[in-house]
Amino acid sequence: MSDAASWDERYGSGGFAFGAAPNRYLEAQAARLQPGMRALAIGDGEGRNGVWLAEHRLSVTSVDWSATGLAKASALANARGVRIQTVVADLVTWNWPVEAFDLVAWIFVHLPPADRAVVVARAAAALAPGGLLVLEGFTAAQEGRRSGGPRDAELLWSAALVREGFAGLELLECLEGTVLLDEGPKHQGHAEIVRALLRKR
Ligand SMILES: C[S@@+](CC[C@H](N)C(=O)[O-])C[C@H]1O[C@@H](n2cnc3c(N)ncnc32)[C@H](O)[C@@H]1O
């Protein structure tokens, strides 16, 4: 699954691949959220995270290269009585706003190393001072498990990659290890992940 067309195909099959409830680590940040904060949900897919943020009265922009995913995200927002702004774009070539967001949600977005470097830099620059970045991704230890994640090991995350990539941000939390995922049909069972919370100074 490494291009927009294949994600469109996956999202076109009905249901919510990763559920309609938010990612658990993002959900754990609820106490840090305030109405009116500007949130950017990157690789937001079918919108479970962006919509959840909008339900907390944040102003949400969801970016993904899957038009099918974002159409479902808009429908989910409508069904929940909230609004999100959707942008169909490749994160690598998107014209990212600078210092425009109080929160960036980077949940299960796995990119080739060169693309990851670009998107890490853009995401850090997109944060306003004091803004938070919440990240969850699979690590190399996930190989062989059937609870989700890319097959290509180069796309996987590690705590070291987080520390190195986001060296310009303040690291508030960084956890690497095993969790029991229960996030839709595609993320079920024990999984090896990194969870990180960072803040722009
Ligand atoms: C594993 S899904 C996670 C979706 C969502 N964040 C969630 O947790 O439910 C990864 C998402 O990243 C998107 N994605 C991957 N590479 C991308 C890129 N270069 N530009 C935009 N979206 C991308 C895919 O289309 C997909 O929706």
Residues whose N, C-alpha, C, O or C-beta is under 5 A from the ligand:
A	BS01	LIG	W7 F18 I42 G43 D44 G45 V63 D64 W65 S66 G69 A89 D90 L91 V92 I107 F108 V109 H110
